[in-house]
Amino acid sequence: MAKNVFKIKGTNFTLNDKDFDMWGIRVANALENDRTTFCLLNNMDDYKKHGINTMSVFLMGAWSGSANPFECDGAINAKLRGSHTYNGRGNCEAYNYCNPYLDRLSVIIEEADAKDMVVNVGIFYQMRINQLSGVEAIRNATTNIAYWLKAKGYKNIFMDLVNEYAHIGYKDRDICFGMKNRGSADAGEILIHDFKSILPDIPVSISTCGADVKGVKQRYINFSNQDMFFIHHKIDPEAIRRETGRQLPVVCNEWGPGVALEPTGNLGQWTHKDKEEWEKVFNTIRNGNGKMFIFSHWKQKMSVDGPHFEVGPKGTQPNKERGGEPSDAWLFEMVEKFKSKEYSN
């Protein structure tokens, strides 16, 4: 049972009815194995010291990961090897599941709660959702996680049900268009409804991507029953509110300039140009009364010793591989500067 209660208040957030100025970090692959979870736990205090108070973790992980807590029909896979109880926490007493991904998520949520932090819990990721058998399996998975979270009593969370909804990676899946094409509501509306029918007080939304499977550019998604807008682009939050006529919070929970990938192809190898672009994005989002997550591929990439959740040079590529370019420690420094009003808002 969480001690902290996260809620929406107008276009902003509260924690225990006090204003909560969200600053987040995407650590989507933290549930991959016990090592990745321990690594995140060991860096939470450092994140908080730099001003980060929210983390984004996905049950199906992210690019280069392999996490999936579900059977093909959407049931919780209770046959998986159980993980450590992490000093007595995360033992999944609800429903007595022996599922390491839920074990790890449990301890992350509870450790975050102990530190007055919030967790953005994600469920579906394009590369793993194909392991589910179809519409009913996807809906079953959604409601099973909702029932598990309800049994655990967590209140310091909010949900991103689908990462980059309508991404081309979902092109053959019912998650985006299959339900709608059969004459029912859009799948996103259905999944939000399914989750909120079980946990109505937990804020829920679905994140967008650059363009959907039909090539239509998506600046944001506007489902009638969502509680906030998740964006992955440099968009003025106030422009979204004006266009939709909805006074909801706007959270940029994943953004990274393309030059972080090219021309070197080394994920996490940042450049000085990246720093300039990030500052512009921070200003755009924050000036429009939006919330911002920092994102570094080096904090997400799975490798022999990754992801690298540490802050500073240890948490990014060695300097000899960066060729004199900066580590991603400046992302955390930028949060500190914005919070201290060093940058104009």
C-alpha positions as CSV (number, residue, x, y, z in Angstrom):
1,M,0.0,0.0,0.0
2,A,1.5,3.3,-1.1
3,K,1.6,6.2,1.4
4,N,1.6,8.9,-1.4
5,V,-1.4,9.7,-3.6
6,F,-0.7,11.1,-7.1
7,K,-3.6,13.1,-8.7
8,I,-4.4,15.5,-11.5
9,K,-5.4,19.1,-10.6
10,G,-6.4,21.1,-13.7
11,T,-3.4,21.1,-16.0
12,N,-1.0,20.1,-13.2
13,F,-0.4,17.3,-10.7
14,T,-0.4,16.9,-7.0
15,L,1.1,14.5,-4.5
16,N,-0.9,14.2,-1.3
17,D,-2.9,17.3,-2.4
18,K,0.3,19.4,-2.7
19,D,1.6,20.7,-6.0
20,F,3.9,18.2,-7.7
21,D,6.2,19.7,-10.3
22,M,7.0,16.7,-12.4
23,W,10.5,16.1,-13.8
24,G,10.9,12.6,-15.2
25,I,13.3,10.2,-16.6
26,R,12.6,7.3,-19.0
27,V,14.1,4.0,-17.8
28,A,11.9,1.7,-19.7
29,N,14.1,-1.4,-19.6
30,A,14.5,-1.4,-15.8
31,L,12.5,-4.6,-15.4
32,E,14.7,-6.7,-17.8
33,N,16.5,-8.6,-15.0
34,D,17.5,-8.3,-11.3
35,R,20.7,-6.4,-12.2
36,T,18.8,-3.7,-14.1
37,T,16.4,-3.2,-11.3
38,F,19.1,-3.1,-8.6
39,C,20.9,-0.6,-10.8
40,L,17.9,1.7,-10.9
41,L,17.3,1.4,-7.2
42,N,20.9,2.3,-6.5
43,N,20.5,5.5,-8.5
44,M,17.1,6.8,-7.3
45,D,18.7,9.0,-4.6
46,D,21.0,10.5,-7.2
47,Y,18.1,11.2,-9.5
48,K,16.2,12.9,-6.8
49,K,19.2,15.0,-5.8
50,H,19.3,16.3,-9.4
51,G,15.6,17.1,-9.3
52,I,14.1,14.0,-11.0
53,N,11.0,12.9,-9.1
54,T,9.3,10.6,-11.7
55,M,10.4,7.5,-13.6
56,S,8.9,5.8,-16.7
57,V,9.1,2.0,-16.6
58,F,7.4,-0.5,-19.0
59,L,6.3,-4.0,-18.3
60,M,7.2,-4.9,-21.9
61,G,10.4,-2.9,-21.8
62,A,11.6,-0.9,-24.8
63,W,13.9,-1.2,-27.8
64,S,16.6,-3.9,-27.3
65,G,14.8,-5.4,-24.3
66,S,12.8,-8.6,-24.0
67,A,10.5,-8.2,-20.9
68,N,7.0,-9.6,-21.2
69,P,5.0,-10.7,-18.1
70,F,2.1,-12.2,-20.1
71,E,1.0,-15.5,-21.5
72,C,-0.1,-15.4,-25.1
73,D,-3.7,-15.0,-24.0
74,G,-2.9,-12.0,-21.8
75,A,-2.9,-13.9,-18.5
76,I,-0.1,-13.1,-16.1
77,N,2.6,-15.7,-16.6
78,A,2.9,-17.3,-13.2
79,K,5.3,-19.9,-14.3
80,L,8.3,-17.6,-14.6
81,R,11.2,-17.8,-12.1
82,G,10.5,-15.5,-9.2
83,S,13.1,-12.8,-8.5
84,H,14.5,-11.6,-5.2
85,T,12.3,-9.9,-2.7
86,Y,14.6,-6.9,-2.5
87,N,14.8,-6.5,1.3
88,G,11.3,-7.7,1.8
89,R,9.6,-5.6,-0.9
90,G,8.3,-6.6,-4.3
91,N,7.3,-10.1,-3.4
92,C,4.0,-9.9,-5.2
93,E,1.8,-11.1,-2.4
94,A,-1.2,-10.0,-4.5
95,Y,-2.5,-13.0,-6.3
96,N,0.6,-14.9,-5.3
97,Y,2.2,-14.5,-8.7
98,C,5.7,-15.9,-9.3
99,N,6.5,-13.4,-12.0
100,P,9.9,-11.5,-11.9
101,Y,8.7,-8.6,-14.0
102,L,5.9,-7.8,-11.5
103,D,8.3,-8.4,-8.6
104,R,10.6,-5.8,-10.0
105,L,7.9,-3.3,-10.8
106,S,6.6,-3.7,-7.3
107,V,9.8,-2.9,-5.6
108,I,10.5,0.1,-7.9
109,I,7.0,1.5,-7.1
110,E,7.5,0.9,-3.4
111,E,11.0,2.4,-3.3
112,A,9.8,5.4,-5.3
113,D,6.9,5.8,-2.8
114,A,9.4,5.7,0.1
115,K,11.3,8.6,-1.6
116,D,8.2,10.6,-2.4
117,M,8.6,9.8,-6.1
118,V,6.1,8.8,-8.8
119,V,6.2,6.0,-11.4
120,N,4.8,6.2,-14.9
121,V,3.8,2.5,-15.5
122,G,3.7,1.5,-19.1
123,I,2.3,-1.8,-20.4
124,F,2.6,-2.4,-24.2
125,Y,5.6,-2.0,-26.4
126,Q,5.5,-2.6,-30.2
127,M,8.2,-5.3,-30.3
128,R,6.6,-7.6,-27.7
129,I,2.9,-7.1,-28.2
130,N,3.1,-9.5,-31.2
131,Q,3.6,-12.2,-28.6
132,L,-0.1,-11.7,-27.6
133,S,-2.7,-13.6,-29.6
134,G,-5.0,-10.7,-30.5
135,V,-7.7,-8.3,-29.3
136,E,-8.9,-10.3,-26.4
137,A,-5.4,-11.1,-25.2
138,I,-4.5,-7.4,-25.3
139,R,-7.6,-6.5,-23.3
140,N,-7.0,-9.3,-20.9
141,A,-3.5,-8.1,-20.2
142,T,-4.7,-4.6,-19.6
143,T,-7.3,-5.7,-17.0
144,N,-5.0,-8.2,-15.4
145,I,-2.4,-5.5,-14.7
146,A,-5.2,-3.2,-13.4
147,Y,-6.4,-5.9,-11.0
148,W,-2.8,-6.5,-9.8
149,L,-2.2,-2.8,-9.2
150,K,-5.5,-2.5,-7.4
151,A,-4.6,-5.4,-5.1
152,K,-1.3,-3.9,-4.4
153,G,-2.9,-0.5,-3.5
154,Y,-0.4,1.7,-5.3
155,K,-1.4,5.3,-5.6
156,N,1.9,7.0,-6.6
157,I,1.5,5.9,-10.2
158,F,0.0,6.9,-13.5
159,M,-0.4,4.8,-16.7
160,D,0.9,4.9,-20.3
161,L,-1.0,1.9,-21.6
162,V,0.6,1.8,-25.1
163,N,4.0,3.2,-26.0
164,E,3.9,5.1,-29.4
165,Y,0.3,4.0,-30.3
166,A,-0.2,3.5,-34.0
167,H,3.5,3.2,-34.7
168,I,4.4,1.2,-37.8
169,G,5.6,-1.5,-35.5
170,Y,1.9,-2.2,-34.7
171,K,0.8,-2.3,-38.3
172,D,-0.5,-5.8,-38.3
173,R,-2.0,-5.6,-34.8
174,D,-5.5,-5.0,-33.5
175,I,-4.1,-2.6,-30.9
176,C,-4.6,0.4,-33.3
177,F,-7.1,-0.1,-36.0
178,G,-8.6,-3.6,-35.8
179,M,-11.3,-2.9,-33.2
180,K,-12.3,0.4,-35.0
181,N,-12.5,-1.3,-38.3
182,R,-14.9,-3.9,-36.9
183,G,-17.4,-1.1,-36.0
184,S,-16.4,-0.5,-32.4
185,A,-14.5,2.3,-30.8
186,D,-10.9,2.9,-31.4
187,A,-8.7,0.4,-29.5
188,G,-7.2,3.2,-27.4
189,E,-10.6,4.2,-26.1
190,I,-11.4,0.6,-25.3
191,L,-8.1,-0.1,-23.4
192,I,-8.5,3.1,-21.4
193,H,-12.1,2.2,-20.6
194,D,-11.1,-1.3,-19.6
195,F,-8.4,-0.1,-17.2
196,K,-10.4,2.7,-15.7
197,S,-13.4,0.4,-15.1
198,I,-11.1,-1.3,-12.5
199,L,-9.0,1.6,-11.3
200,P,-10.9,4.8,-12.0
201,D,-8.8,7.0,-9.7
202,I,-5.4,6.2,-11.4
203,P,-4.6,8.7,-14.2
204,V,-4.3,7.0,-17.6
205,S,-3.3,7.9,-21.1
206,I,-1.6,6.6,-24.2
207,S,1.5,8.0,-25.9
208,T,1.8,9.0,-29.5
209,C,4.6,8.7,-32.1
210,G,5.8,10.5,-35.2
211,A,3.4,9.0,-37.7
212,D,0.8,6.2,-37.6
213,V,0.7,3.1,-39.7
214,K,-1.2,5.1,-42.4
215,G,1.6,7.7,-42.6
216,V,-0.5,10.4,-40.9
217,K,1.6,12.6,-38.7
218,Q,0.6,12.6,-35.0
219,R,1.3,15.6,-32.9
220,Y,-0.8,14.2,-30.1
221,I,-3.6,11.7,-29.4
222,N,-6.9,12.9,-28.2
223,F,-8.9,10.0,-26.7
224,S,-12.2,11.1,-25.1
225,N,-11.5,9.2,-21.9
226,Q,-7.8,10.0,-21.4
227,D,-6.6,12.0,-18.3
228,M,-3.6,13.7,-19.9
229,F,-1.7,14.2,-23.2
230,F,1.5,12.2,-23.7
231,I,3.7,13.7,-26.4
232,H,7.0,12.7,-28.0
233,H,7.7,15.9,-29.8
234,K,8.5,19.6,-29.3
235,I,5.0,21.0,-29.2
236,D,3.6,23.9,-27.2
237,P,1.3,22.3,-24.6
238,E,-1.0,25.4,-24.7
239,A,-1.4,24.9,-28.5
240,I,-2.7,21.4,-27.8
241,R,-5.2,22.7,-25.2
242,R,-6.4,25.4,-27.6
243,E,-6.8,22.9,-30.5
244,T,-8.7,20.3,-28.4
245,G,-10.5,22.6,-26.1
246,R,-9.4,20.4,-23.2
247,Q,-7.6,21.6,-20.1
248,L,-5.5,18.5,-19.4
249,P,-1.9,18.1,-18.3
250,V,0.6,17.6,-21.1
251,V,3.7,15.4,-20.5
252,C,6.5,14.9,-22.9
253,N,7.5,11.5,-21.6
254,E,10.0,10.6,-24.4
255,W,12.0,12.8,-26.7
256,G,15.4,12.6,-28.2
257,P,17.0,14.4,-31.2
258,G,17.8,12.3,-34.2
259,V,21.5,13.4,-34.1
260,A,21.8,11.2,-31.0
261,L,21.6,8.2,-33.4
262,E,23.4,9.6,-36.5
263,P,25.9,9.7,-38.0
264,T,27.8,7.6,-35.5
265,G,25.0,5.1,-34.8
266,N,26.2,4.9,-31.2
267,L,23.1,5.1,-29.0
268,G,23.8,7.6,-26.2
269,Q,26.7,9.4,-27.9
270,W,25.5,12.9,-27.5
271,T,26.8,16.0,-29.2
272,H,26.9,19.7,-28.3
273,K,24.2,20.3,-30.9
274,D,22.0,17.9,-28.9
275,K,22.4,20.0,-25.9
276,E,21.2,23.1,-27.8
277,E,18.1,21.2,-29.1
278,W,17.2,19.9,-25.7
279,E,17.3,23.4,-24.2
280,K,14.9,24.5,-26.8
281,V,12.6,21.6,-26.1
282,F,12.7,22.2,-22.3
283,N,11.8,25.9,-22.9
284,T,8.9,25.0,-25.3
285,I,7.4,22.4,-23.0
286,R,7.9,24.3,-19.7
287,N,6.8,27.7,-21.1
288,G,3.5,26.0,-22.2
289,N,2.9,24.6,-18.7
290,G,3.9,21.1,-19.7
291,K,6.0,18.5,-17.9
292,M,9.3,17.0,-19.2
293,F,11.0,13.7,-19.1
294,I,14.7,13.5,-19.9
295,F,15.6,10.6,-22.2
296,S,19.0,9.1,-23.1
297,H,19.4,6.0,-25.3
298,W,22.3,5.1,-23.0
299,K,19.8,4.8,-20.1
300,Q,17.7,2.4,-22.1
301,K,20.0,0.3,-24.3
302,M,20.4,-3.3,-23.3
303,S,23.9,-4.6,-23.6
304,V,26.3,-6.8,-21.6
305,D,26.4,-4.2,-18.8
306,G,23.5,-1.9,-19.8
307,P,21.3,0.0,-19.4
308,H,23.5,2.6,-17.7
309,F,21.3,4.3,-15.1
310,E,24.2,6.1,-13.4
311,V,24.5,9.9,-13.6
312,G,27.7,11.2,-15.0
313,P,30.5,9.6,-17.1
314,K,30.0,6.2,-15.6
315,G,26.5,6.3,-16.9
316,T,27.3,6.8,-20.5
317,Q,29.9,5.8,-23.2
318,P,33.6,6.1,-22.2
319,N,35.1,9.4,-23.2
320,K,37.4,7.7,-25.7
321,E,34.3,6.4,-27.5
322,R,32.6,9.8,-27.3
323,G,35.4,11.5,-29.2
324,G,35.3,14.5,-26.9
325,E,31.5,14.9,-27.0
326,P,29.6,15.3,-23.7
327,S,28.2,12.5,-21.6
328,D,24.5,12.6,-20.8
329,A,25.1,14.1,-17.3
330,W,24.2,17.5,-18.8
331,L,20.6,16.3,-19.0
332,F,20.4,16.1,-15.2
333,E,22.3,19.4,-14.9
334,M,19.7,21.0,-17.2
335,V,16.9,19.8,-14.9
336,E,18.7,21.4,-12.0
337,K,19.1,24.7,-13.9
338,F,15.5,24.8,-15.0
339,K,14.3,24.1,-11.5
340,S,16.6,26.9,-10.1
341,K,15.2,29.3,-12.8
342,E,18.7,29.7,-14.3
343,Y,17.0,29.2,-17.7
344,S,14.2,31.6,-18.6
345,N,10.7,30.1,-18.4
